[in-house]
Amino acid sequence: MVRDVSHIARNCERAVVTAYREQRLHGTDDVNAFLACTTLYRIHHPEASLNEARRLVAEWIDHHVVRAEKGPTADCGCD
């Protein structure tokens, strides 16, 4: 289940995907892992609305974990 995420350029994206995978690996259910990752994103981006954070986190999890895509994802506007 855990894959190398070093190819993810944005720090917040890499942190979210890594946190999601780690939580799932240790038995956290999908919804709670998603909620925790949304909170993690908002800690680093307090300017983001809850809906924006949920959208980005969902896109990143879908892209990197569910579909295992390697290409770029939606931009969050940070490095």
Jmol script that loads the backbone (N, CA, C; Angstrom):
load data "model"
ATOM      1  N   MET A   1       0.813  -1.191   0.000  1.00  0.00           N
ATOM      2  CA  MET A   1       0.000   0.000   0.000  1.00  0.00           C
ATOM      3  C   MET A   1       0.859   1.258   0.000  1.00  0.00           C
ATOM      4  N   VAL A   2       1.948   1.294   0.717  1.00  0.00           N
ATOM      5  CA  VAL A   2       2.796   2.481   0.777  1.00  0.00           C
ATOM      6  C   VAL A   2       3.723   2.480  -0.426  1.00  0.00           C
ATOM      7  N   ARG A   3       3.739   3.614  -1.138  1.00  0.00           N
ATOM      8  CA  ARG A   3       4.616   3.783  -2.284  1.00  0.00           C
ATOM      9  C   ARG A   3       5.500   4.991  -2.046  1.00  0.00           C
ATOM     10  N   ASP A   4       6.566   5.069  -2.804  1.00  0.00           N
ATOM     11  CA  ASP A   4       7.458   6.223  -2.713  1.00  0.00           C
ATOM     12  C   ASP A   4       6.717   7.464  -3.203  1.00  0.00           C
ATOM     13  N   VAL A   5       6.716   8.518  -2.405  1.00  0.00           N
ATOM     14  CA  VAL A   5       6.046   9.755  -2.802  1.00  0.00           C
ATOM     15  C   VAL A   5       7.046  10.878  -3.055  1.00  0.00           C
ATOM     16  N   SER A   6       8.307  10.539  -3.254  1.00  0.00           N
ATOM     17  CA  SER A   6       9.329  11.555  -3.430  1.00  0.00           C
ATOM     18  C   SER A   6       9.128  12.355  -4.709  1.00  0.00           C
ATOM     19  N   HIS A   7       8.361  11.825  -5.662  1.00  0.00           N
ATOM     20  CA  HIS A   7       8.122  12.532  -6.910  1.00  0.00           C
ATOM     21  C   HIS A   7       7.122  13.666  -6.751  1.00  0.00           C
ATOM     22  N   ILE A   8       6.464  13.779  -5.611  1.00  0.00           N
ATOM     23  CA  ILE A   8       5.498  14.851  -5.375  1.00  0.00           C
ATOM     24  C   ILE A   8       6.268  16.116  -5.024  1.00  0.00           C
ATOM     25  N   ALA A   9       6.105  17.140  -5.839  1.00  0.00           N
ATOM     26  CA  ALA A   9       6.919  18.347  -5.696  1.00  0.00           C
ATOM     27  C   ALA A   9       6.479  19.245  -4.547  1.00  0.00           C
ATOM     28  N   ARG A  10       5.189  19.440  -4.368  1.00  0.00           N
ATOM     29  CA  ARG A  10       4.714  20.367  -3.341  1.00  0.00           C
ATOM     30  C   ARG A  10       4.759  19.718  -1.961  1.00  0.00           C
ATOM     31  N   ASN A  11       5.327  20.453  -1.002  1.00  0.00           N
ATOM     32  CA  ASN A  11       5.471  19.927   0.359  1.00  0.00           C
ATOM     33  C   ASN A  11       4.135  19.577   0.992  1.00  0.00           C
ATOM     34  N   CYS A  12       3.132  20.438   0.850  1.00  0.00           N
ATOM     35  CA  CYS A  12       1.843  20.167   1.493  1.00  0.00           C
ATOM     36  C   CYS A  12       1.177  18.950   0.861  1.00  0.00           C
ATOM     37  N   GLU A  13       1.299  18.795  -0.442  1.00  0.00           N
ATOM     38  CA  GLU A  13       0.723  17.641  -1.126  1.00  0.00           C
ATOM     39  C   GLU A  13       1.391  16.357  -0.658  1.00  0.00           C
ATOM     40  N   ARG A  14       2.719  16.381  -0.585  1.00  0.00           N
ATOM     41  CA  ARG A  14       3.467  15.210  -0.124  1.00  0.00           C
ATOM     42  C   ARG A  14       3.103  14.878   1.323  1.00  0.00           C
ATOM     43  N   ALA A  15       2.974  15.901   2.168  1.00  0.00           N
ATOM     44  CA  ALA A  15       2.620  15.682   3.573  1.00  0.00           C
ATOM     45  C   ALA A  15       1.236  15.061   3.704  1.00  0.00           C
ATOM     46  N   VAL A  16       0.287  15.567   2.939  1.00  0.00           N
ATOM     47  CA  VAL A  16      -1.081  15.048   2.997  1.00  0.00           C
ATOM     48  C   VAL A  16      -1.133  13.594   2.541  1.00  0.00           C
ATOM     49  N   VAL A  17      -0.512  13.294   1.418  1.00  0.00           N
ATOM     50  CA  VAL A  17      -0.545  11.927   0.880  1.00  0.00           C
ATOM     51  C   VAL A  17       0.173  10.962   1.825  1.00  0.00           C
ATOM     52  N   THR A  18       1.310  11.382   2.346  1.00  0.00           N
ATOM     53  CA  THR A  18       2.049  10.544   3.288  1.00  0.00           C
ATOM     54  C   THR A  18       1.239  10.296   4.553  1.00  0.00           C
ATOM     55  N   ALA A  19       0.640  11.346   5.092  1.00  0.00           N
ATOM     56  CA  ALA A  19      -0.172  11.207   6.311  1.00  0.00           C
ATOM     57  C   ALA A  19      -1.352  10.285   6.075  1.00  0.00           C
ATOM     58  N   TYR A  20      -2.011  10.427   4.940  1.00  0.00           N
ATOM     59  CA  TYR A  20      -3.156   9.563   4.625  1.00  0.00           C
ATOM     60  C   TYR A  20      -2.718   8.098   4.564  1.00  0.00           C
ATOM     61  N   ARG A  21      -1.653   7.841   3.835  1.00  0.00           N
ATOM     62  CA  ARG A  21      -1.173   6.448   3.703  1.00  0.00           C
ATOM     63  C   ARG A  21      -0.763   5.861   5.056  1.00  0.00           C
ATOM     64  N   GLU A  22      -0.057   6.649   5.857  1.00  0.00           N
ATOM     65  CA  GLU A  22       0.374   6.171   7.182  1.00  0.00           C
ATOM     66  C   GLU A  22      -0.817   5.846   8.079  1.00  0.00           C
ATOM     67  N   GLN A  23      -1.800   6.719   8.069  1.00  0.00           N
ATOM     68  CA  GLN A  23      -2.981   6.480   8.902  1.00  0.00           C
ATOM     69  C   GLN A  23      -3.728   5.219   8.462  1.00  0.00           C
ATOM     70  N   ARG A  24      -3.900   5.067   7.161  1.00  0.00           N
ATOM     71  CA  ARG A  24      -4.604   3.883   6.652  1.00  0.00           C
ATOM     72  C   ARG A  24      -3.812   2.614   6.982  1.00  0.00           C
ATOM     73  N   LEU A  25      -2.506   2.696   6.863  1.00  0.00           N
ATOM     74  CA  LEU A  25      -1.637   1.562   7.171  1.00  0.00           C
ATOM     75  C   LEU A  25      -1.777   1.133   8.628  1.00  0.00           C
ATOM     76  N   HIS A  26      -2.026   2.098   9.508  1.00  0.00           N
ATOM     77  CA  HIS A  26      -2.143   1.808  10.935  1.00  0.00           C
ATOM     78  C   HIS A  26      -3.585   1.634  11.398  1.00  0.00           C
ATOM     79  N   GLY A  27      -4.505   1.438  10.461  1.00  0.00           N
ATOM     80  CA  GLY A  27      -5.862   1.056  10.814  1.00  0.00           C
ATOM     81  C   GLY A  27      -6.900   2.151  10.910  1.00  0.00           C
ATOM     82  N   THR A  28      -6.531   3.389  10.611  1.00  0.00           N
ATOM     83  CA  THR A  28      -7.520   4.465  10.630  1.00  0.00           C
ATOM     84  C   THR A  28      -8.445   4.292   9.436  1.00  0.00           C
ATOM     85  N   ASP A  29      -9.755   4.446   9.676  1.00  0.00           N
ATOM     86  CA  ASP A  29     -10.694   4.300   8.562  1.00  0.00           C
ATOM     87  C   ASP A  29     -10.548   5.474   7.596  1.00  0.00           C
ATOM     88  N   ASP A  30     -11.084   5.291   6.400  1.00  0.00           N
ATOM     89  CA  ASP A  30     -10.933   6.253   5.319  1.00  0.00           C
ATOM     90  C   ASP A  30     -11.423   7.652   5.691  1.00  0.00           C
ATOM     91  N   VAL A  31     -12.607   7.742   6.254  1.00  0.00           N
ATOM     92  CA  VAL A  31     -13.193   9.052   6.561  1.00  0.00           C
ATOM     93  C   VAL A  31     -12.349   9.802   7.583  1.00  0.00           C
ATOM     94  N   ASN A  32     -11.948   9.144   8.645  1.00  0.00           N
ATOM     95  CA  ASN A  32     -11.141   9.813   9.669  1.00  0.00           C
ATOM     96  C   ASN A  32      -9.753  10.187   9.163  1.00  0.00           C
ATOM     97  N   ALA A  33      -9.168   9.358   8.315  1.00  0.00           N
ATOM     98  CA  ALA A  33      -7.877   9.704   7.711  1.00  0.00           C
ATOM     99  C   ALA A  33      -8.035  10.931   6.812  1.00  0.00           C
ATOM    100  N   PHE A  34      -9.112  10.978   6.050  1.00  0.00           N
ATOM    101  CA  PHE A  34      -9.389  12.127   5.191  1.00  0.00           C
ATOM    102  C   PHE A  34      -9.573  13.401   6.017  1.00  0.00           C
ATOM    103  N   LEU A  35     -10.356  13.309   7.083  1.00  0.00           N
ATOM    104  CA  LEU A  35     -10.596  14.472   7.940  1.00  0.00           C
ATOM    105  C   LEU A  35      -9.299  14.971   8.582  1.00  0.00           C
ATOM    106  N   ALA A  36      -8.464  14.057   9.022  1.00  0.00           N
ATOM    107  CA  ALA A  36      -7.186  14.443   9.620  1.00  0.00           C
ATOM    108  C   ALA A  36      -6.296  15.129   8.589  1.00  0.00           C
ATOM    109  N   CYS A  37      -6.301  14.640   7.374  1.00  0.00           N
ATOM    110  CA  CYS A  37      -5.480  15.241   6.329  1.00  0.00           C
ATOM    111  C   CYS A  37      -6.011  16.611   5.921  1.00  0.00           C
ATOM    112  N   THR A  38      -7.319  16.776   5.954  1.00  0.00           N
ATOM    113  CA  THR A  38      -7.905  18.088   5.684  1.00  0.00           C
ATOM    114  C   THR A  38      -7.453  19.075   6.758  1.00  0.00           C
ATOM    115  N   THR A  39      -7.457  18.632   8.003  1.00  0.00           N
ATOM    116  CA  THR A  39      -6.987  19.481   9.104  1.00  0.00           C
ATOM    117  C   THR A  39      -5.507  19.808   8.928  1.00  0.00           C
ATOM    118  N   LEU A  40      -4.711  18.813   8.567  1.00  0.00           N
ATOM    119  CA  LEU A  40      -3.287  19.040   8.324  1.00  0.00           C
ATOM    120  C   LEU A  40      -3.089  20.103   7.247  1.00  0.00           C
ATOM    121  N   TYR A  41      -3.813  19.989   6.163  1.00  0.00           N
ATOM    122  CA  TYR A  41      -3.697  20.982   5.093  1.00  0.00           C
ATOM    123  C   TYR A  41      -4.042  22.371   5.609  1.00  0.00           C
ATOM    124  N   ARG A  42      -5.113  22.485   6.372  1.00  0.00           N
ATOM    125  CA  ARG A  42      -5.560  23.795   6.855  1.00  0.00           C
ATOM    126  C   ARG A  42      -4.621  24.389   7.904  1.00  0.00           C
ATOM    127  N   ILE A  43      -3.881  23.561   8.609  1.00  0.00           N
ATOM    128  CA  ILE A  43      -2.875  24.079   9.540  1.00  0.00           C
ATOM    129  C   ILE A  43      -1.802  24.836   8.754  1.00  0.00           C
ATOM    130  N   HIS A  44      -1.423  24.278   7.611  1.00  0.00           N
ATOM    131  CA  HIS A  44      -0.397  24.906   6.783  1.00  0.00           C
ATOM    132  C   HIS A  44      -0.959  25.980   5.857  1.00  0.00           C
ATOM    133  N   HIS A  45      -2.264  25.955   5.647  1.00  0.00           N
ATOM    134  CA  HIS A  45      -2.926  26.936   4.778  1.00  0.00           C
ATOM    135  C   HIS A  45      -4.194  27.434   5.467  1.00  0.00           C
ATOM    136  N   PRO A  46      -4.035  28.234   6.528  1.00  0.00           N
ATOM    137  CA  PRO A  46      -5.217  28.710   7.260  1.00  0.00           C
ATOM    138  C   PRO A  46      -6.116  29.618   6.418  1.00  0.00           C
ATOM    139  N   GLU A  47      -5.580  30.141   5.332  1.00  0.00           N
ATOM    140  CA  GLU A  47      -6.379  30.982   4.451  1.00  0.00           C
ATOM    141  C   GLU A  47      -7.368  30.177   3.605  1.00  0.00           C
ATOM    142  N   ALA A  48      -7.148  28.885   3.513  1.00  0.00           N
ATOM    143  CA  ALA A  48      -8.014  28.025   2.687  1.00  0.00           C
ATOM    144  C   ALA A  48      -9.343  27.771   3.386  1.00  0.00           C
ATOM    145  N   SER A  49     -10.405  27.811   2.611  1.00  0.00           N
ATOM    146  CA  SER A  49     -11.713  27.452   3.166  1.00  0.00           C
ATOM    147  C   SER A  49     -11.755  25.946   3.395  1.00  0.00           C
ATOM    148  N   LEU A  50     -12.673  25.528   4.216  1.00  0.00           N
ATOM    149  CA  LEU A  50     -12.831  24.095   4.468  1.00  0.00           C
ATOM    150  C   LEU A  50     -13.159  23.358   3.173  1.00  0.00           C
ATOM    151  N   ASN A  51     -14.016  23.940   2.352  1.00  0.00           N
ATOM    152  CA  ASN A  51     -14.375  23.294   1.084  1.00  0.00           C
ATOM    153  C   ASN A  51     -13.180  23.187   0.146  1.00  0.00           C
ATOM    154  N   GLU A  52     -12.364  24.225   0.095  1.00  0.00           N
ATOM    155  CA  GLU A  52     -11.167  24.188  -0.743  1.00  0.00           C
ATOM    156  C   GLU A  52     -10.205  23.107  -0.254  1.00  0.00           C
ATOM    157  N   ALA A  53     -10.000  23.046   1.050  1.00  0.00           N
ATOM    158  CA  ALA A  53      -9.111  22.026   1.618  1.00  0.00           C
ATOM    159  C   ALA A  53      -9.634  20.628   1.322  1.00  0.00           C
ATOM    160  N   ARG A  54     -10.915  20.417   1.513  1.00  0.00           N
ATOM    161  CA  ARG A  54     -11.507  19.100   1.224  1.00  0.00           C
ATOM    162  C   ARG A  54     -11.337  18.725  -0.242  1.00  0.00           C
ATOM    163  N   ARG A  55     -11.549  19.690  -1.127  1.00  0.00           N
ATOM    164  CA  ARG A  55     -11.429  19.408  -2.560  1.00  0.00           C
ATOM    165  C   ARG A  55     -10.000  19.000  -2.919  1.00  0.00           C
ATOM    166  N   LEU A  56      -9.016  19.779  -2.455  1.00  0.00           N
ATOM    167  CA  LEU A  56      -7.626  19.458  -2.774  1.00  0.00           C
ATOM    168  C   LEU A  56      -7.196  18.123  -2.176  1.00  0.00           C
ATOM    169  N   VAL A  57      -7.512  17.903  -0.909  1.00  0.00           N
ATOM    170  CA  VAL A  57      -7.134  16.647  -0.262  1.00  0.00           C
ATOM    171  C   VAL A  57      -7.781  15.464  -0.982  1.00  0.00           C
ATOM    172  N   ALA A  58      -9.037  15.585  -1.334  1.00  0.00           N
ATOM    173  CA  ALA A  58      -9.721  14.503  -2.060  1.00  0.00           C
ATOM    174  C   ALA A  58      -9.063  14.255  -3.415  1.00  0.00           C
ATOM    175  N   GLU A  59      -8.731  15.338  -4.129  1.00  0.00           N
ATOM    176  CA  GLU A  59      -8.066  15.181  -5.430  1.00  0.00           C
ATOM    177  C   GLU A  59      -6.720  14.494  -5.283  1.00  0.00           C
ATOM    178  N   TRP A  60      -5.943  14.917  -4.278  1.00  0.00           N
ATOM    179  CA  TRP A  60      -4.616  14.329  -4.094  1.00  0.00           C
ATOM    180  C   TRP A  60      -4.698  12.858  -3.698  1.00  0.00           C
ATOM    181  N   ILE A  61      -5.601  12.522  -2.802  1.00  0.00           N
ATOM    182  CA  ILE A  61      -5.749  11.118  -2.390  1.00  0.00           C
ATOM    183  C   ILE A  61      -6.216  10.281  -3.572  1.00  0.00           C
ATOM    184  N   ASP A  62      -7.189  10.784  -4.308  1.00  0.00           N
ATOM    185  CA  ASP A  62      -7.667  10.053  -5.479  1.00  0.00           C
ATOM    186  C   ASP A  62      -6.547   9.871  -6.493  1.00  0.00           C
ATOM    187  N   HIS A  63      -5.817  10.929  -6.750  1.00  0.00           N
ATOM    188  CA  HIS A  63      -4.758  10.891  -7.756  1.00  0.00           C
ATOM    189  C   HIS A  63      -3.615   9.948  -7.368  1.00  0.00           C
ATOM    190  N   HIS A  64      -3.088  10.112  -6.158  1.00  0.00           N
ATOM    191  CA  HIS A  64      -1.883   9.381  -5.750  1.00  0.00           C
ATOM    192  C   HIS A  64      -2.163   8.017  -5.142  1.00  0.00           C
ATOM    193  N   VAL A  65      -3.271   7.871  -4.425  1.00  0.00           N
ATOM    194  CA  VAL A  65      -3.536   6.619  -3.710  1.00  0.00           C
ATOM    195  C   VAL A  65      -4.507   5.732  -4.483  1.00  0.00           C
ATOM    196  N   VAL A  66      -5.652   6.268  -4.836  1.00  0.00           N
ATOM    197  CA  VAL A  66      -6.683   5.451  -5.487  1.00  0.00           C
ATOM    198  C   VAL A  66      -6.279   5.074  -6.905  1.00  0.00           C
ATOM    199  N   ARG A  67      -5.896   6.068  -7.712  1.00  0.00           N
ATOM    200  CA  ARG A  67      -5.567   5.799  -9.113  1.00  0.00           C
ATOM    201  C   ARG A  67      -4.082   5.563  -9.354  1.00  0.00           C
ATOM    202  N   ALA A  68      -3.243   5.848  -8.370  1.00  0.00           N
ATOM    203  CA  ALA A  68      -1.786   5.672  -8.477  1.00  0.00           C
ATOM    204  C   ALA A  68      -1.216   6.367  -9.714  1.00  0.00           C
ATOM    205  N   GLU A  69      -1.715   7.568  -9.991  1.00  0.00           N
ATOM    206  CA  GLU A  69      -1.220   8.369 -11.117  1.00  0.00           C
ATOM    207  C   GLU A  69       0.130   8.974 -10.759  1.00  0.00           C
ATOM    208  N   LYS A  70       0.934   9.242 -11.773  1.00  0.00           N
ATOM    209  CA  LYS A  70       2.257   9.806 -11.544  1.00  0.00           C
ATOM    210  C   LYS A  70       2.371  11.251 -12.028  1.00  0.00           C
ATOM    211  N   GLY A  71       1.425  11.727 -12.796  1.00  0.00           N
ATOM    212  CA  GLY A  71       1.479  13.080 -13.336  1.00  0.00           C
ATOM    213  C   GLY A  71       1.129  14.129 -12.296  1.00  0.00           C
ATOM    214  N   PRO A  72       1.167  15.392 -12.710  1.00  0.00           N
ATOM    215  CA  PRO A  72       0.864  16.490 -11.781  1.00  0.00           C
ATOM    216  C   PRO A  72      -0.621  16.531 -11.397  1.00  0.00           C
ATOM    217  N   THR A  73      -0.882  17.172 -10.267  1.00  0.00           N
ATOM    218  CA  THR A  73      -2.245  17.323  -9.766  1.00  0.00           C
ATOM    219  C   THR A  73      -2.610  18.797  -9.724  1.00  0.00           C
ATOM    220  N   ALA A  74      -3.798  19.078  -9.232  1.00  0.00           N
ATOM    221  CA  ALA A  74      -4.269  20.465  -9.118  1.00  0.00           C
ATOM    222  C   ALA A  74      -3.315  21.262  -8.234  1.00  0.00           C
ATOM    223  N   ASP A  75      -3.075  22.488  -8.612  1.00  0.00           N
ATOM    224  CA  ASP A  75      -2.151  23.352  -7.878  1.00  0.00           C
ATOM    225  C   ASP A  75      -2.837  23.966  -6.673  1.00  0.00           C
ATOM    226  N   CYS A  76      -2.171  23.941  -5.544  1.00  0.00           N
ATOM    227  CA  CYS A  76      -2.712  24.560  -4.332  1.00  0.00           C
ATOM    228  C   CYS A  76      -2.192  25.984  -4.163  1.00  0.00           C
ATOM    229  N   GLY A  77      -1.287  26.398  -5.053  1.00  0.00           N
ATOM    230  CA  GLY A  77      -0.757  27.745  -4.964  1.00  0.00           C
ATOM    231  C   GLY A  77       0.419  27.900  -4.019  1.00  0.00           C
ATOM    232  N   CYS A  78       1.043  26.816  -3.641  1.00  0.00           N
ATOM    233  CA  CYS A  78       2.191  26.890  -2.744  1.00  0.00           C
ATOM    234  C   CYS A  78       3.336  26.052  -3.290  1.00  0.00           C
ATOM    235  N   ASP A  79       4.445  26.054  -2.569  1.00  0.00           N
ATOM    236  CA  ASP A  79       5.619  25.259  -2.985  1.00  0.00           C
ATOM    237  C   ASP A  79       5.727  23.987  -2.205  1.00  0.00           C
TER     238      ASP A  79
END
end "model"
wireframe off; spacefill off
backbone 0.3
color backbone group
